[in-house]
Amino acid sequence: MFNEHDLASRLSGRLIGNRVHFLKEVDSTNIYASGLARAGAPEGTVVIADCQTKGKGRMDRVWQSPPGSNIYTSIILRSSIETAVAPQITLVAGVAVAGFLSEYCPEDVTLKWPNDVQIGGKKICGILTEMKTSGGKVDFVIVGIGININMKKEDFHKEFRNNSTSLIEEVGRDISRFDFTIRLYGFLEKWYKEFLLEGFNPIKDEWLKYAGIIGKEIKVVLNDDIQTGKAVGIDEYGALLIFDEKEKIKRVIAGDVSLVEN
């Protein structure tokens, strides 16, 4: 069963999932988790919903969130990191999700900077991190994760249908959302603890293994600003590095990335 009691029972003793809030319907798990965090909910508290009415993506986009199909969850983290390195958390989550999904599709999982996980070049997961700060320190970070699990191609909105996918489309069978969620939190906890213990370098190395854009010509669009160049890596803060037409390394901290077709 996919419910709060059974999830809490299976997650007992873990960091990620030490408190579970399961909702049949919510506007956004990130909004709900933020309210819990402001009220003092401990690190590792998770919010998971069967559906969202206002699922949030980056840049105020909507995340399609029908009931009975996918994973919509947000995790509260309270590590004492500085605000400048907080974007690293997005990449930590990306590495964790990519590693987990590779167990289903070993050769096809890639990470698209900064927050998408893809299978066969199609988006299967989006990650949205939001934080509250004070005095240059992070009070808490909310890591929101949406993963398409048992959603059929015809169920995607037409505008997403050709560039999105789900596990059922990739492996040809239904996936237990309950078991998937338990294991997902396990991967998140593993990589989060690695980050706290060893810093960002192991995360960076793992992220680059999955990066589908390194060495390729890309375009980064942010509002009216367009930057082009060859993707060469990420820096110690998680910013994307591109080698531009002036033969200089440029640091990009936000934007939509796409490959430049020859």
Secondary structure by P-SEA (a helix, b strand, c coil): cccaaaaaaaacccccccbbbbbcccccaaaaaaaaaaacccccbbbbbcccccccccccccccccccccccbbbbbbccccccccaaaaaaaaaaaaaaacccccccbbbcccbbbbccccccbbbbbbbccccccccbbbbbbbbbccccccccccccccccccccccccccccaaaaaaaaaaaaaaaaaaaaacccaaaaaaaaaacccccccbbbbccccccccccccccccbbbbbbccccbbbbbcbbbbbbbcc
